[in-house]
Amino acid sequence: MVKDVGQDARGIIAPDAGLTQFRMDRFAPSTEINRLVDRYWLIRWDLDEPFTQRVYPHPVVNVVFQPGAGTVNGVATRVDSRELAGEGWALGVMFRPAGFRPLTDGPLTALRDREVALDRVFGSEGTGLSDAVNAASTAEDRIAEIETFLAARLPAGRHPAEDTAALVERIAANPSSARVESLAREERVSTRQLQRRFADHVGLSPKNVVRRYRLYEAAERVRHGTAVDWADLAATLGYSDQPHLSRDFTAVIGVSPGRYTQLCGAPAA
């Protein structure tokens, strides 16, 4: 089930302020397409003044359509800023972790921290999809064009990246207990083999993925108004102590846990 942004805003930094500036809707993929796609998202805005939203994207590929353009956005390694101005919309295809790998010929590290035109990946057919999405008049019609395009490119059998997708989603569901060495044992591979698999299928290391979902969990607890005991949360999320969590949070999110609490208007512990 696709949760709305009110329930799950992972990846959006201090989201409640942004949600006063733009509207975000989410749509579930069809049963056929959810092999590869987690959700579709649609952002619409109409602003008198520009607004900048900071995001720490999920460790996935997004294909994004805006008026006149379609781009493939590889997995990001850092927080990014998106400026919204005037009136506009953006429709995104958020793939499952590793879900874009069956559609490419090479490892997803090649797309890491890159935004490339759709035709660079899919040739003239990518241009045709972008044109069709822009010509459609409703979100449902645009998504239908995307689903038709993806359905024609689904692998006939199970792709190895689908096993990696399932593993990453287990990490996302319980990041506190995830350890790279134990994950490798679960998958019956060496740690080095797991690292190579993640580089190929996800574009990031397993350690980076685990850390990202731990920080999402911390940020969401603040955002939902919980008075966070950061020492207790550090232990819960698998950190050795509170300073390690605080350093990670500050280095990645760009503000300290205390400052983030203020930005979200949440109560202090």
C-alpha positions in Angstrom: 0.0 0.0 0.0 1.3 3.4 -0.9 1.2 5.7 2.1 0.4 9.4 1.7 3.0 12.0 2.5 1.2 12.8 5.8 2.0 9.3 7.0 5.5 8.8 5.5 7.6 11.8 4.4 11.0 9.9 4.4 13.4 11.7 2.2 11.8 15.2 2.5 13.7 17.4 4.9 11.4 19.3 7.4 8.5 18.4 5.1 5.6 20.2 6.8 6.9 23.6 5.8 7.2 22.4 2.2 3.7 21.0 2.1 2.3 24.5 2.7 4.0 25.4 -0.6 3.3 22.5 -2.8 0.9 19.6 -3.1 2.2 16.0 -3.3 0.0 13.1 -4.3 1.1 9.5 -4.6 -0.2 6.7 -6.8 0.3 2.9 -6.6 1.6 1.1 -9.7 -0.3 -1.8 -11.2 0.3 -5.3 -10.0 2.4 -6.0 -13.1 4.6 -3.0 -12.8 5.2 -3.1 -9.0 7.9 -5.7 -9.7 10.1 -2.7 -10.4 8.2 0.5 -9.3 7.4 1.5 -5.8 5.1 4.4 -6.5 4.3 7.4 -8.7 4.4 10.8 -7.2 3.0 14.1 -8.5 4.0 17.5 -7.2 2.0 20.7 -8.1 2.7 24.2 -7.1 1.6 27.8 -7.8 3.8 30.2 -5.9 4.2 34.0 -5.7 7.8 33.6 -4.4 10.3 30.8 -5.1 10.6 28.1 -2.6 13.5 25.7 -2.0 12.8 22.2 -0.7 15.7 20.1 0.5 15.5 16.3 -0.1 17.5 13.3 0.9 16.1 10.9 -1.8 15.5 7.2 -1.2 18.3 5.0 -2.5 16.5 4.5 -5.8 16.3 5.8 -9.3 13.5 8.3 -10.1 12.3 9.0 -13.6 10.9 12.5 -13.6 8.7 14.2 -16.1 8.1 18.0 -16.3 6.7 20.1 -19.1 8.9 19.5 -22.1 11.3 17.1 -20.5 11.9 13.6 -19.0 15.0 12.7 -17.0 16.5 9.7 -15.3 17.7 10.7 -11.8 20.2 8.2 -10.5 20.6 7.4 -6.8 21.9 10.4 -4.9 24.6 10.3 -2.2 23.8 13.6 -0.5 21.0 16.0 0.4 19.9 18.0 -2.6 17.9 21.2 -3.0 15.0 21.6 -5.4 13.7 25.1 -6.2 10.1 25.6 -7.1 9.0 28.8 -8.8 5.8 30.1 -10.4 3.4 27.5 -11.5 4.3 24.0 -12.4 4.2 20.2 -11.9 6.5 17.2 -11.8 5.5 13.6 -12.2 7.9 11.0 -10.9 8.3 7.3 -11.2 10.0 6.1 -8.0 11.5 2.7 -8.7 12.0 0.1 -6.0 15.5 -0.2 -4.7 17.4 -1.9 -7.5 14.2 -1.8 -9.6 15.7 0.2 -12.4 18.6 -2.2 -12.9 16.7 -4.7 -15.2 16.1 -1.8 -17.6 19.8 -1.0 -18.1 22.8 -2.7 -19.5 25.3 -1.6 -16.8 25.7 -1.1 -13.1 23.7 1.7 -11.4 26.9 3.3 -10.1 27.0 4.7 -13.7 24.0 6.8 -12.8 24.9 7.8 -9.3 24.5 11.5 -8.6 23.6 12.0 -12.2 20.5 13.4 -14.0 20.4 12.4 -17.7 17.8 12.9 -20.4 15.4 10.0 -20.9 16.6 9.5 -24.5 20.2 8.9 -23.2 18.9 5.7 -21.6 16.0 4.7 -23.9 16.9 6.4 -27.1 14.1 7.7 -29.3 11.5 5.6 -27.4 12.4 7.7 -24.4 11.7 10.8 -26.3 8.4 9.4 -27.4 7.4 8.6 -23.8 8.3 12.1 -22.7 6.1 13.5 -25.5 3.2 11.2 -24.6 3.3 12.1 -20.9 3.4 15.8 -21.7 0.5 15.4 -24.2 -1.7 13.6 -21.7 -4.1 15.9 -19.8 -4.5 14.0 -16.4 -2.2 12.3 -14.0 -4.0 9.0 -14.6 -3.5 9.3 -18.3 0.2 10.2 -17.9 0.7 7.2 -15.6 -1.0 4.9 -18.1 1.5 6.0 -20.7 4.4 5.2 -18.4 2.9 1.8 -17.4 2.5 0.8 -21.1 6.1 1.7 -21.7 7.4 -0.2 -18.7 5.2 -3.2 -19.3 6.9 -3.7 -22.7 10.3 -3.8 -20.9 9.7 -6.0 -18.0 12.2 -8.9 -17.8 10.6 -12.2 -18.8 11.9 -14.0 -15.7 13.0 -12.9 -12.2 16.0 -10.6 -12.5 18.8 -10.9 -9.8 18.2 -7.3 -8.9 14.7 -8.2 -7.7 16.3 -10.2 -4.9 18.4 -7.2 -4.0 15.2 -5.0 -4.0 13.6 -7.4 -1.5 16.7 -7.3 0.7 16.8 -3.4 0.7 13.1 -3.3 1.6 13.8 -5.6 4.6 16.5 -3.1 5.7 14.0 -0.2 5.3 11.4 -2.0 7.4 13.9 -2.6 10.3 17.1 -0.6 9.9 18.0 -0.9 13.5 18.9 -4.6 13.3 20.6 -4.4 9.9 24.4 -5.2 9.9 26.3 -5.7 6.7 28.0 -8.9 7.9 24.7 -10.4 9.0 23.0 -9.4 5.8 25.7 -11.2 3.8 25.2 -14.3 5.9 21.4 -14.1 5.3 22.1 -13.9 1.5 24.8 -16.7 1.7 27.4 -14.5 0.1 30.6 -12.9 1.4 30.6 -9.3 2.5 32.6 -8.3 -0.6 30.1 -10.1 -2.8 27.2 -8.3 -1.2 29.1 -4.9 -1.6 29.6 -5.7 -5.4 25.9 -6.7 -5.7 24.7 -3.4 -4.1 27.1 -1.4 -6.3 25.7 -3.1 -9.4 22.0 -3.2 -8.5 21.5 -0.2 -6.2 24.4 2.1 -6.9 25.4 2.5 -3.2 27.1 0.3 -0.6 25.0 -1.7 1.8 26.5 0.4 4.7 25.3 3.6 3.1 21.8 2.2 2.5 21.5 1.0 6.2 22.6 4.4 7.4 20.1 6.2 5.2 17.1 4.3 6.5 18.3 4.9 10.1 18.5 8.6 9.5 15.0 8.5 7.9 13.7 6.9 11.0 15.2 9.5 13.3 13.9 12.4 11.1 10.4 10.9 11.0 10.2 10.5 14.7 11.0 14.2 15.1 8.6 15.1 12.3 5.7 13.2 13.9 6.0 15.3 17.1 7.7 12.8 19.3 9.9 14.2 22.0 13.0 12.3 21.0 15.4 10.9 23.6 18.4 10.9 21.3 20.5 8.6 23.5 17.7 6.0 23.6 17.1 6.4 19.8 20.8 5.9 19.1 20.7 2.6 20.9 17.4 1.6 19.2 18.8 2.4 15.8 22.0 0.4 16.3 24.5 3.2 17.0 27.2 2.7 19.6 26.2 5.9 21.3 24.4 9.2 20.9 27.4 11.2 19.6 27.7 8.8 16.6 24.1 9.3 15.7 24.4 13.1 16.2 27.5 13.3 13.9 25.9 11.2 11.2 22.7 13.2 11.4 24.5 16.5 11.2 26.9 15.5 8.5 24.1 14.2 6.2 21.0 16.3 7.0 23.1 19.5 7.4 21.8 20.6 10.8 22.1 19.1 14.3 19.3 16.9 15.8 18.4 19.8 18.1 18.1 22.3 15.2 16.1 19.8 13.2 13.7 19.5 16.1 13.2 23.2 16.0 12.7 23.3 12.2 10.0 20.7 12.5 8.3 22.5 15.4 8.6 19.3 17.5 8.9 19.2 21.3 12.4 18.7 22.7 13.0 15.7 25.0 
